[in-house]
Amino acid sequence: MATYETYELGPLWSPAWGRVDSSRSPTRFAVARPEDLLYVEVEILPNENALALYFPSQHVMEYQIGSYPPPEPFLPVPAIPSGTVLMNTPFLQYSASPEEARGLVGRVLENLDGQLCIESGIEFPTLMYLQPFGQSRWSLAPNPRTGGDWTAVWQAELLETTWDVPGVPGPLMQVRSTQDKGFEPTSFGVSPFTSFPEFRGAIFQTRLAMSMLGASGRIRGPHWPPGWPAAPPSVKSYDHAAQLGRDQQMTEVELGHLSSGHPATLETHTTRVFSQMKFTSLPFGSSIDAGIGGSDADPYAIGQTYFAAHLHQTATLTVLEPEVSFEGMDTPFRRLRLTGEVSQVDPNAAPAFWVTRGAVDVHFGLVATDREGREAPFSAPLMFLSLA
């Protein structure tokens, strides 16, 4: 049987409601289990006849490097900021009377493991808030998971959700909100932030485990509940995987068209890679930035070479229909045909942008056919315009 350490926290600011509410008179304490790095805050909610578990932030927002071709060894890069942007505190809430809840102190996990959770929520990825589709069951690992000379880090793993979407296997999470508090990142973060609002109400297939080191999981979608009135989003598919709060890969396929009228998709792929790098500016939040380091031996000093993980991003443009018709339009041309193939391009999260490769405009090969059937070949740079 595992042993727990408990710490009284008192009726302080409640992360679920974002304020101190003395009328609630909550009882708050922390439960720790050193063997597997468990630390979870517990709040008894007498007005709701419930007990809530609160977790630390589960996801980190990071800078991404987009380039074509891929980065070379010893790539000079600017400082790469990363930081947690907390939109909503991750929590699990269970039905429990105040008397029963107080009896759970020190035995929380044993009593709640596998029980039906009446409400829960998690920010995953950053700035997108997910809740189970229906109610949910979670494995809370009442005892440390050991295997001889190792012990696994404690995690709360999503087992199942109670509502279904035809043809979509569970567990399922639904997007409750995105970009709350008006936070609009511009210089760092995993794209496509501009597309996240379209996901409100969307359903994602979800594998998820929360831990004290961050969330590990994968979401794939979007899918929509039967009868959902939402307009089809510009994002055709979104697949996002993370381990311990750090993004590992993200693939997004966005629908749109070129400024020539040709329907197209933009597939953006972000993956975590390790590279040898040199800083060209001071890293945000480092010991140098804090004025503590700075010696020639400091691996984070400007000009020093170091190995680091970062997010590298590539994009692929696919033209769905190489020829478009201008019949009925006030133009001397009847048809416009794209010649050749344009595949890998510079990533860009803007809803409209000039297509570039290596920061140089891509000149698309085009053949225009007039109303007499004569063809006129030419080339021109084009924009990609998202349906968003």
C-alpha positions as CSV (number, residue, x, y, z in Angstrom):
1,M,0.0,0.0,0.0
2,A,1.4,3.4,-1.0
3,T,1.9,6.1,1.6
4,Y,0.7,9.7,1.0
5,E,1.8,13.0,2.3
6,T,-1.0,15.6,2.7
7,Y,-0.8,19.4,3.1
8,E,-3.6,21.7,4.1
9,L,-3.9,24.6,1.7
10,G,-6.8,26.6,3.1
11,P,-9.7,28.4,1.3
12,L,-7.5,30.3,-1.2
13,W,-8.1,31.3,-4.9
14,S,-10.1,28.5,-6.6
15,P,-8.5,27.7,-10.0
16,A,-11.8,26.3,-11.3
17,W,-13.7,29.6,-10.8
18,G,-10.8,32.0,-11.1
19,R,-11.6,33.9,-7.9
20,V,-11.8,33.7,-4.1
21,D,-15.4,32.8,-3.1
22,S,-15.7,32.7,0.7
23,S,-19.3,31.6,0.5
24,R,-18.1,28.2,-0.9
25,S,-16.0,27.6,2.2
26,P,-13.9,25.0,0.4
27,T,-11.5,22.7,2.1
28,R,-8.3,22.4,0.1
29,F,-5.3,20.2,0.5
30,A,-2.6,18.6,-1.5
31,V,-1.8,15.0,-1.9
32,A,1.8,13.9,-2.6
33,R,3.3,10.5,-3.3
34,P,7.1,10.8,-3.7
35,E,7.6,7.3,-5.2
36,D,6.1,8.3,-8.5
37,L,6.1,12.1,-8.5
38,L,2.4,12.5,-7.7
39,Y,1.3,15.9,-6.5
40,V,-2.4,16.8,-6.9
41,E,-4.5,19.5,-5.2
42,V,-7.8,18.5,-3.9
43,E,-10.8,20.7,-3.1
44,I,-14.0,19.7,-1.3
45,L,-17.0,21.5,-2.8
46,P,-19.9,21.2,-0.3
47,N,-22.4,23.2,-2.4
48,E,-21.9,20.8,-5.3
49,N,-21.5,17.7,-3.2
50,A,-18.3,17.1,-5.1
51,L,-14.6,16.6,-4.8
52,A,-12.3,18.1,-7.4
53,L,-8.7,17.2,-8.3
54,Y,-6.5,20.0,-9.8
55,F,-3.4,19.4,-11.9
56,P,-0.5,21.7,-12.9
57,S,-0.4,23.1,-16.4
58,Q,-0.3,20.2,-18.9
59,H,1.0,21.8,-22.0
60,V,3.7,24.2,-23.0
61,M,3.7,26.7,-25.9
62,E,6.9,26.9,-27.9
63,Y,8.6,28.7,-30.7
64,Q,8.7,26.9,-34.0
65,I,11.3,27.2,-36.8
66,G,9.9,27.0,-40.3
67,S,12.3,26.6,-43.2
68,Y,12.8,25.2,-46.6
69,P,15.1,23.3,-47.1
70,P,15.4,21.8,-43.6
71,P,17.9,23.4,-41.2
72,E,21.6,22.6,-41.6
73,P,23.8,21.6,-38.7
74,F,25.1,24.6,-36.6
75,L,22.0,26.6,-37.8
76,P,22.2,30.1,-36.3
77,V,18.8,30.8,-34.7
78,P,17.3,33.6,-32.6
79,A,16.5,32.9,-28.9
80,I,13.8,30.3,-28.7
81,P,11.2,31.3,-26.0
82,S,8.9,28.8,-24.5
83,G,6.5,29.1,-21.7
84,T,3.2,28.0,-20.2
85,V,0.1,29.9,-21.2
86,L,-2.6,28.7,-18.8
87,M,-6.1,29.2,-20.1
88,N,-8.0,26.9,-17.7
89,T,-6.7,24.7,-14.9
90,P,-7.0,21.0,-15.7
91,F,-9.3,19.3,-13.3
92,L,-11.4,16.1,-12.5
93,Q,-14.5,16.4,-10.5
94,Y,-16.4,13.5,-8.8
95,S,-19.7,13.3,-6.8
96,A,-19.0,13.1,-3.1
97,S,-20.7,14.4,0.0
98,P,-18.6,16.7,2.3
99,E,-18.6,14.0,5.0
100,E,-17.6,11.3,2.5
101,A,-15.0,13.6,0.8
102,R,-13.3,14.4,4.1
103,G,-12.9,10.7,4.7
104,L,-11.0,10.5,1.4
105,V,-8.1,12.5,2.6
106,G,-5.0,10.4,2.1
107,R,-7.1,7.8,0.2
108,V,-8.3,9.9,-2.7
109,L,-6.9,7.8,-5.5
110,E,-7.9,4.5,-4.1
111,N,-11.5,5.6,-3.9
112,L,-11.8,7.5,-7.2
113,D,-9.8,5.2,-9.5
114,G,-12.1,4.1,-12.4
115,Q,-15.2,5.9,-11.0
116,L,-17.4,7.9,-13.3
117,C,-16.2,11.5,-13.4
118,I,-19.0,14.0,-13.5
119,E,-17.0,16.9,-15.0
120,S,-13.4,17.5,-16.2
121,G,-11.4,19.7,-18.5
122,I,-7.9,20.1,-19.9
123,E,-6.1,22.6,-22.0
124,F,-4.6,20.5,-24.8
125,P,-3.0,21.8,-26.9
126,T,-2.3,25.3,-25.6
127,L,-5.3,27.6,-26.0
128,M,-7.7,24.9,-26.8
129,Y,-9.9,23.7,-23.9
130,L,-11.2,20.1,-24.1
131,Q,-13.9,18.4,-22.1
132,P,-15.0,14.8,-22.4
133,F,-18.0,14.1,-24.7
134,G,-20.4,13.1,-22.0
135,Q,-19.0,11.8,-18.7
136,S,-15.7,10.0,-18.4
137,R,-13.7,7.4,-16.5
138,W,-10.1,7.8,-15.6
139,S,-7.4,5.5,-14.3
140,L,-5.8,7.2,-11.3
141,A,-3.1,4.5,-10.4
142,P,-3.9,3.9,-6.7
143,N,-0.4,2.5,-6.3
144,P,2.9,3.2,-7.9
145,R,3.6,1.3,-11.1
146,T,6.9,-0.5,-10.6
147,G,8.9,-3.0,-12.7
148,G,11.9,-4.1,-10.7
149,D,14.4,-1.3,-10.5
150,W,12.1,1.4,-12.1
151,T,8.9,3.2,-11.1
152,A,6.7,4.9,-13.7
153,V,5.7,8.5,-13.3
154,W,2.1,8.7,-12.0
155,Q,-0.5,9.7,-14.5
156,A,-4.3,10.0,-14.8
157,E,-5.2,8.2,-18.0
158,L,-8.5,8.7,-19.9
159,L,-10.3,5.3,-20.2
160,E,-13.6,6.1,-21.8
161,T,-16.3,8.7,-22.5
162,T,-20.0,8.0,-22.3
163,W,-21.3,9.7,-25.5
164,D,-20.8,8.5,-29.1
165,V,-20.4,9.9,-32.6
166,P,-21.4,7.4,-35.3
167,G,-18.4,5.9,-36.9
168,V,-15.8,7.6,-34.6
169,P,-14.2,5.4,-32.0
170,G,-13.6,6.8,-28.5
171,P,-12.6,8.1,-26.1
172,L,-13.9,11.5,-27.4
173,M,-13.2,15.0,-26.2
174,Q,-15.1,18.1,-27.3
175,V,-13.7,21.6,-27.7
176,R,-15.4,23.9,-25.2
177,S,-13.6,27.1,-25.9
178,T,-10.5,28.5,-27.6
179,Q,-8.3,31.5,-27.0
180,D,-10.1,32.7,-24.0
181,K,-8.9,35.9,-22.3
182,G,-8.1,37.5,-25.7
183,F,-4.6,36.0,-25.9
184,E,-3.4,36.3,-29.5
185,P,0.1,34.9,-29.9
186,T,2.1,36.4,-32.7
187,S,5.7,35.3,-32.4
188,F,5.7,31.9,-30.8
189,G,3.4,28.9,-30.4
190,V,2.1,25.9,-32.4
191,S,-0.1,26.9,-35.3
192,P,-2.8,27.2,-36.4
193,F,-4.0,29.5,-33.7
194,T,-6.1,31.4,-36.3
195,S,-8.0,28.1,-37.0
196,F,-8.7,27.1,-33.4
197,P,-11.9,29.1,-33.1
198,E,-13.4,27.1,-35.9
199,F,-13.0,24.0,-33.7
200,R,-15.5,25.1,-31.0
201,G,-17.9,22.3,-30.5
202,A,-15.8,19.9,-32.6
203,I,-15.1,16.3,-31.4
204,F,-11.6,14.8,-31.4
205,Q,-10.6,11.2,-30.9
206,T,-8.4,11.4,-27.9
207,R,-5.7,9.4,-26.1
208,L,-4.7,11.3,-23.0
209,A,-2.7,10.9,-19.8
210,M,-2.1,13.8,-17.4
211,S,0.9,13.8,-15.1
212,M,2.9,16.2,-12.9
213,L,5.3,16.6,-15.9
214,G,2.6,17.5,-18.4
215,A,0.2,15.7,-20.7
216,S,1.0,12.9,-23.1
217,G,-1.6,12.2,-25.7
218,R,-2.9,12.5,-29.2
219,I,-6.0,14.2,-30.7
220,R,-7.4,13.6,-34.2
221,G,-10.3,15.3,-35.9
222,P,-12.3,17.3,-36.2
223,H,-15.7,15.4,-36.2
224,W,-19.1,17.0,-35.5
225,P,-22.0,15.7,-33.3
226,P,-25.1,14.7,-35.2
227,G,-27.2,17.9,-36.0
228,W,-24.4,20.2,-35.0
229,P,-25.1,23.6,-36.8
230,A,-21.5,24.6,-37.2
231,A,-20.3,25.5,-40.7
232,P,-17.6,23.2,-42.1
233,P,-14.2,24.5,-40.9
234,S,-11.4,25.4,-43.2
235,V,-9.2,22.8,-41.5
236,K,-10.0,19.5,-43.1
237,S,-7.9,17.4,-40.6
238,Y,-5.9,18.1,-37.5
239,D,-3.6,15.5,-35.8
240,H,-1.6,16.6,-32.7
241,A,0.6,14.5,-30.4
242,A,2.6,15.4,-27.3
243,Q,4.6,13.8,-24.6
244,L,4.9,15.2,-21.1
245,G,3.6,18.5,-22.2
246,R,6.0,19.0,-25.2
247,D,4.7,18.8,-28.7
248,Q,6.1,15.9,-30.8
249,Q,4.2,16.3,-34.0
250,M,1.3,18.1,-35.5
251,T,-0.2,17.7,-39.0
252,E,-2.9,20.1,-40.3
253,V,-4.6,20.0,-43.7
254,E,-6.2,23.4,-44.5
255,L,-8.7,23.9,-47.3
256,G,-8.4,27.0,-49.5
257,H,-7.7,28.2,-53.0
258,L,-5.0,30.1,-55.0
259,S,-5.6,33.6,-56.0
260,S,-5.9,32.2,-59.6
261,G,-9.1,30.4,-58.4
262,H,-7.6,26.9,-58.3
263,P,-8.8,24.9,-55.2
264,A,-5.9,23.8,-53.1
265,T,-4.9,22.4,-49.7
266,L,-2.0,23.4,-47.5
267,E,-0.6,20.6,-45.3
268,T,1.5,21.9,-42.5
269,H,3.7,19.4,-40.6
270,T,5.4,20.3,-37.3
271,T,7.8,17.9,-35.6
272,R,10.3,17.9,-32.7
273,V,13.9,17.5,-33.8
274,F,17.3,17.8,-32.2
275,S,19.9,20.0,-33.9
276,Q,23.3,21.6,-33.2
277,M,22.7,25.3,-33.0
278,K,24.2,28.6,-32.0
279,F,22.3,31.4,-30.3
280,T,22.3,34.8,-32.1
281,S,20.5,36.4,-29.1
282,L,20.0,35.6,-25.4
283,P,17.6,32.8,-24.7
284,F,14.5,34.0,-22.9
285,G,14.4,32.9,-19.2
286,S,18.0,31.5,-19.3
287,S,20.6,32.0,-16.6
288,I,22.2,34.6,-18.9
289,D,18.9,36.4,-19.3
290,A,18.7,36.4,-15.5
291,G,22.2,37.7,-15.2
292,I,23.6,34.6,-13.5
293,G,25.8,33.0,-16.2
294,G,27.6,34.4,-19.1
295,S,31.0,32.7,-19.1
296,D,32.6,31.3,-22.2
297,A,31.9,27.8,-21.0
298,D,28.2,28.6,-20.6
299,P,26.5,26.4,-23.3
300,Y,23.8,29.0,-23.8
301,A,26.1,31.9,-24.4
302,I,25.9,33.8,-27.7
303,G,28.0,32.0,-30.3
304,Q,28.3,28.7,-28.3
305,T,27.2,25.5,-30.1
306,Y,24.8,23.3,-28.3
307,F,22.3,20.5,-28.9
308,A,18.7,21.4,-28.4
309,A,15.2,20.2,-29.3
310,H,13.0,22.5,-31.3
311,L,9.9,22.5,-33.4
312,H,10.7,22.3,-37.1
313,Q,7.9,23.0,-39.6
314,T,7.4,22.3,-43.3
315,A,4.4,22.8,-45.6
316,T,3.1,21.1,-48.7
317,L,0.8,22.8,-51.2
318,T,-1.5,20.5,-53.3
319,V,-3.6,21.8,-56.2
320,L,-6.9,19.9,-56.3
321,E,-8.0,21.0,-59.7
322,P,-5.3,22.1,-62.1
323,E,-7.8,23.8,-64.5
324,V,-10.5,26.3,-63.7
325,S,-13.2,27.7,-66.0
326,F,-14.1,31.3,-66.4
327,E,-17.3,30.7,-68.4
328,G,-19.9,33.4,-67.6
329,M,-17.3,35.8,-66.2
330,D,-16.2,39.1,-67.6
331,T,-12.8,38.0,-68.8
332,P,-11.2,37.3,-72.2
333,F,-10.2,33.9,-71.0
334,R,-12.3,30.7,-70.8
335,R,-9.9,28.5,-68.9
336,L,-6.7,28.8,-66.8
337,R,-4.5,25.7,-66.4
338,L,-1.6,25.3,-63.9
339,T,1.4,23.5,-65.3
340,G,4.0,21.7,-63.4
341,E,3.8,20.8,-59.7
342,V,4.4,23.0,-56.6
343,S,4.8,20.8,-53.5
344,Q,7.0,21.9,-50.6
345,V,6.6,25.6,-49.7
346,D,7.4,27.9,-46.8
347,P,5.0,27.4,-43.9
348,N,2.7,30.3,-43.1
349,A,-0.2,30.4,-40.6
350,A,-1.8,33.6,-42.1
351,P,-5.3,33.2,-43.6
352,A,-3.9,34.7,-46.9
353,F,-0.3,34.9,-48.0
354,W,2.0,34.9,-51.0
355,V,3.3,31.4,-51.7
356,T,7.1,31.3,-51.2
357,R,9.9,28.8,-51.1
358,G,13.1,29.7,-49.3
359,A,11.6,33.2,-48.8
360,V,11.4,33.7,-52.5
361,D,8.1,34.0,-54.4
362,V,7.0,30.9,-56.2
363,H,6.3,31.6,-59.9
364,F,3.5,29.3,-61.0
365,G,3.4,28.1,-64.6
366,L,0.0,29.0,-66.1
367,V,-1.6,28.5,-69.5
368,A,-4.6,30.8,-70.3
369,T,-7.1,29.8,-73.1
370,D,-9.1,32.6,-74.7
371,R,-12.5,32.4,-76.3
372,E,-11.0,31.7,-79.7
373,G,-9.1,28.6,-78.3
374,R,-5.7,30.3,-78.4
375,E,-3.3,29.5,-75.5
376,A,-1.0,32.0,-73.8
377,P,1.6,30.5,-71.4
378,F,3.0,32.7,-68.7
379,S,4.1,32.5,-65.0
380,A,3.1,34.6,-62.0
381,P,3.3,34.5,-58.2
382,L,0.1,33.5,-56.5
383,M,-1.5,33.8,-53.0
384,F,-3.0,31.0,-50.9
385,L,-6.3,32.0,-49.4
386,S,-7.7,29.9,-46.6
387,L,-11.5,29.2,-46.4
388,A,-11.4,30.6,-42.9
